[in-house]
Amino acid sequence: MLWFSVWTVLVLATLGGAFLLGRSLWRSAVALGRELSRAADVTAQLAERVDELQAAADRRETGPTLFADRAALRARLDALREAAAGRRAEREQRHVATRLRWQAYWR
């Protein structure tokens, strides 16, 4: 009689553990399916963005400029330098703002 109760407890504990393990695996599989669906959506968006960037790169003129008009080249270089200076100033403002926010924590 004692062995029967021991084996009954062992079998019931095994069945309970198997149920808990199966439920955990099912939940993990459902979560994996959701993440794979999300990854497919992100991949589709990425492919669209790559196509847009490739089209933009194809429209851009990158031919040789050895015999091009120097005034036009100088104007383009000046415009690029102005844009870079503007981005540099914006970046410096962001850095100053960040530094001030961090200094508030240290005081």
ABEGO torsion letter per residue (X at the ends): XAAAAAAAAAAAAAAAAAAAAAAAAAAAAAAAAAAAAAAAAAAAAAAAAAAAAAAAAAABBABBAAABBAAAAAAAAAAAAAAAAAAAAAAAAAAAAAAAAAAAAAX
